Amino acid sequence: MHPCLETTALEKNDPRPGRHARLKSAFEIVLAALLAMCALIAPALGEAPPPAPLCFEGPADYTYSDDRLWINIQMRSVEEPERITYFVCDIQTTDPTALKTALSGDMPMGPREATADIAERHGATLAINGDAYGFHNHAVIVRNGQVLRAKRTNAYHLLVLGGEGGLSVIPGSGEDGAALAEELLAGGATQVWAFGPELARDGEAVPFGDFKVISPHAREPRTAIGQIGPLHYVVVVADGRRKNHSEGMTLPELQQIFLDAGAQIAFNLDGGGSSTLYFRGEVLNKPAGGVERSVSDILFF
């Protein structure tokens, strides 16, 4: 028992009957009143704010927070130059391991599944489709510290997640995959995704050059992730191929959204029919095919 709540010798020998009972009763009444006041005040105070300002102005349409994670999502629609509907997600955390990945079937090259199904199985708060590593046989792929593939990088760019939650990008250069994978693991990499192109580096636009995995100027559904600062991420998911809802986004348009958000690093992931934004049990966007495409992997918080 806390010393302040212990009964003193004087109180034990007090000859006045019922005094302690009255004191205890009064104490309990006051304590109950204080607890009731706290219950009323707490909702008004709200949750603790995120560590840094949000990457967008105006209110969020969807929010979540706990003692280590803050997610704010803004849905946007523009009419010019084409109708585009997209989501900007500001994600902040105090946990360097908050950004995770999961594989379909929970195994390398497992049976493909919808993003939402994988996300729900892993208890994700927010999830997006990944790099579609299961749809090609190129580049270096690392998941949870395990090398799943070590081929030459060739046309693909690599997104690397370090042990402290930092993102970095390695442009495709035809490096030997085995040597690169060994180097990345030795440097503390826990995840390596292969797609691209790189959109931003040091807060500046990266030219697309001769990137040939996808067309930079086609209007398509898009999924991409970036980092603004330590443990401060931004995710963009754009709908497309849906007339009267969203025509899709070009890579230069996607790139500009990240630059406007203050992203120091940004990287394009698999898009098209795969583009999916899952949040707290529901898919927020409208996938291109009308239903979720089965994918080989996801990123999630």
N, C-alpha and C positions, 0 to 999 in steps of 0.2 A: 504493500500500500504506500502511496505517496506520503511523505512526512506531513504534508499540510492537511491530510485527511485523517491522520491518526488521532485517537482520543487521548487527551492528556490525563495525567494522574489527578489533577485538580478536578477535571470533569467527572472522572470515575467516582470520586469521593463527595461530589456535590450532593448535599442532603435534600435539595429541592426536587421532589418527584416530578417527572414529565418534562423537565427542562430540556433534556437532550432530544427527546422526541419532537418537541416543538421546534428546536433549532434545526434538526434534520429535515423536518417537513418544510420549514421556510427555505432552507438551502435548496431542496429539490424543486420548489416552486420557482425560485429565481433562476436555477439552472435550466429548467424547462422553458422559461420565458426567453432566456438568452439563445437557446438552441432554435426556438421558433423564429426569433428575429434574424438569426443567421440564415435560416432556410429561405426567408423572404428576401434578404439582401443579395444572396449569392446569384440568383438568376439575373438580377439587375446589373450586377457587376460583369457578368458574362465570363467566358473563358479567357485565359491569358492570350494576348495578341501574339501573332507570329513574330519571330525575332527581327525580321527586316520588312520594309515596306513591300506591298504587293507589286507585281510587275505590270499591273494594268490599273487604269483609273476607273472610277465608277464602282457600283456595287457588284458583288458576286452573285451568280444565280444559284450556285450550289456551294455549300461549305461543309467542312468537317474539321474538328480539332480534338486532340487529346493531349496528354502530357508530353508528347514527343513529336507530334506530327500535325501540321496545319495545311489544309488543302482548300483552295479557293478557285472556283471555276466560273468563267464568264463565257456565255454563249453570245456569239456575234453574227450578224447577217448584214451583208452589203449588197448593193444592187449594181454597182459599177466597178470595173468594166463588165463584169458578169455577176449574176446572182451567186453568192457564195455564203454558205453557212458553216461556221467553224467554232471551235472551242479553244480557249486559252486557259491552261491550268497552272496556277502558281502553287508550288509544292515546297514546303519548308520543313525541316526536321532537325532534331538534335542527335539523331542516331545515324552514324556513318554506314550502318548496314540496312537502312530503311529501303533503299532501292534494290529490288530483288528481281530474279528471273525464274521462270518455271517452264518446263517442257511439257508438251502434249503427252499424255500417257505417263507422265512422271518418269520418262526414260528417254535416252537419246534416240531420235528417229522413231518415237512412239506414234501410235495412231493419232492423226490430227483431230483437234477438237476446237470448238468455238472458244474465243477469248473469255467469254463470261463463264463458261464451264470450268476452265482452268483456274480463273480468278476465284471463283466461289470455293473450289476445293482447297485453295491455299489461304483462304481468309483475307483476300486482298480488299483494301479500301478503294483504291483506284488502280486500274490496269489498262494497258494498251497492248495491241498486237506488237510482236517483236520484229525480227529481221528476216523471218522466213528461211532460216538456215536449212530447213528440211526440204526446200524446193530447189536447192542447187547443191553443187558439190565443189565449191570453191572456197578459198581464203582460210583464215584461222578462226576457229570457233572455240571459245572457252566458256563454260558455264559452271559457276560455283567452284572455281579453281580446277576444274577437270577439262583437259583438252579433248574436245570432241572431234576436231579436224585440224590438220596442219598442212594446208596446201598453199601454194603461192597466192599472194594477194591479188595480183593481176588488176582487173578493173574495179574490184570492190574496195571501198574505204572501210576502215575498222574503227569502231567506237569502243574505247577501253574504260572500264570502271576500276579504279584503284581501291585499295583497302580502306582509305579514309573518305571514300564517297566522292572522289573527284573524277570527272570525265575528261578524256582526251581523245584525240582523233589521229589516226595514221592513214594518210592517203595511200591508195593503191599504187604500188611501185614494183610489183613483181618479185618481192623479197622471198627468200626461201622460207616456207611456212614453218618447218620444224625448228629452225634456228630462231625465228621470230617468236614463236610460241614459248620457247624456253626462256628467251630474254624477257618477255612480258611477265611470265610467272615469277621470274627472279626479281622483277621490279615491283611485285606486289599486286599484279592484276588479278581480279577475281572473276571478271566477266569480259568477254570480247564478242561484240556483235559485228556482223559483216553486211553492209548495204551501202548507204550513202546517197548523194554526195555529202561531204562536209559543207555546212551552210555558213558557219561563223567561226572565226578564230580570233582570240583576243579582242572580242567585241566588234570586229570588222567583217564585212562580207568577203566570202571566199569565192573567187571565180570558178565557174563550173568546168571550164576548160573542155577537155574531150571526154568527159564522163559519159559512158555509153550504157550503163546498166539500165537506166530509165531516161526518158526524154525530159529535159528541164522545162520546156515551154508548153508541154501538153497540160490540159486541165484535167486533173485527176483527184480522187480522194487522197489525202495525205495524212501520215502520222510521223511526228518528229519529236525529238527531245533535246533540251539544251540545259545549260547551267549558268546561273547568274553570278553566284558566289558560293562560298563553302556551304554545302548541304542545302542549297537553294536552287531548285530546278524549275524548269518551265516545259510544259508539254503542249503541243498543238495537234489537234485532230480536225481535219477538214472533210466535210462530206463532198461527194461528187457523183457524176453520172446519174443524177436524179433531177429530171426536168421539173421546173417550177419550185424546186427546193434548193438545189445547189449544183452548179455546173462543174465544180472542182477548182483546184488551185494550182497555179504554176509554181515551180520552185523559186523563181525570183520573188513572187508574192509571199510564199512561205518564209523565205529568208528574211524579208523585211519585217515580218511580224516578230521574229526573234530579235532582230536588231532593235526594234522599237521597245521590246521588253527588257532590253539591257543584257541580253545573253552574251556571255563571253565565249561560249562554245555552243554549237548547235549542229545536229546531225539528223539527216533524213532516214527514216526506217522504211520498212515495207509499207506500201499504200494500196491503192486500188480497192478491190473488194475486201481486202483484209482489214482496212482501217476501221478500228473499233475503239470506243472510249467507254469503259465500264466504270461505274461509280456506285458503291454501296448497294449492290444488288440489282442494278439496272444498267442497260446500255443507253447512254445519253444520245449518241448520234444515230443517224440513219444509214446503215451500211448500204453500199452501192447495189448489192443484189437483192435488197429487200429483207434478207436474213443474214445472220453472221456467217462469214466464211470460216471453215475449219482451218486452223493454223498450226504451226509446229511449235510456237513458243510465245510467251508474253513477257512484258516488263510490268512490275507492279510495286506499289507501296502499301 
